[in-house]
């Protein structure tokens, strides 16, 4: 287990970068997904809800990826399109519905 000063163990975990190929309008491109460990996503300090927009930024030195929550309004100004695919319900590892 990784232990770093100043980090709570429930707020850290090892995630995974996942790559998938996608095709849109006959054009193939890569989609990148980041898996967030359950123990991190269930922490009361986790700032995201499923489906909400977030700002993804590479830091200047290029060694860190920062993900920050943003409002729908801010995201739309930056070119984000809200997707409505019916009511999607997700559950956590304990079977409780996530908002």
Helices and strands as residue ranges (DSSP letters): G 9-11, E 16-24, E 27-35, H 38-41, E 54-58, E 65-69, H 72-77, E 90-91, E 97-98
